[in-house]
């Protein structure tokens, strides 16, 4: 039994060291423009969801989804988020295929996580991905406004949808993909 435990432990250590050297010696492809691998899809993404679920404080959105808050959130989104997450005119953002992991394209696939979790991700960012920690740039009120916008972006009242189209069209010049 002792011999078996020792052999088992030694096996585990060898596998762990092997993985460490595999990473350290440069066998992980650093390119951002390769297709997402199975490890990314099956381990990293569910792990992010589980980690945010565990950590995000159970707070309630202090804002109502009024036209004023939705319009403010839309402007914040349009200024800061579209290059990666896309907008009503360009559902596939400029960097949609240029980051690893890929940024989710919210117009095609609306963010359906609870608002406290979206708030947490927006405030703190996501390590080793392109998602910045927006609390360095936006105040809490602005982060709640953009969070509120995210939860309603696929069911906006028609006048706000029209307003979004107009604002998205205004920035056309520099932000299209080649
Ligand atoms: C430079 C690119 C970039 C910008 C700009 C950016 N994001 Fe992200 N965002 C990402 C990436 C990449 C992910 C995916 C991270 C992952 O899966 O590990 C992400 C993930 C998210 C998520 C989590 C989605 C999910 O379903 O797990 C939310 C919410 C989010 N971003 C909101 C925003 C908001 C709001 C803004 C603007 C204030 C913004 N992002 C700006 C790159 C960006």
Boltz pocket constraint, residues with backbone or C-beta under 6 A from the ligand:
constraints:
  - pocket:
      binder: B
      contacts: [[A, 45], [A, 48], [A, 76], [A, 77], [A, 80], [A, 81], [A, 82], [A, 83], [A, 84], [A, 85], [A, 95], [A, 99], [A, 101], [A, 102], [A, 103], [A, 104], [A, 111], [A, 112], [A, 113], [A, 118], [A, 121], [A, 122], [A, 126], [A, 127], [A, 128], [A, 129], [A, 130], [A, 131], [A, 132], [A, 134], [A, 146]]
      max_distance: 6.0
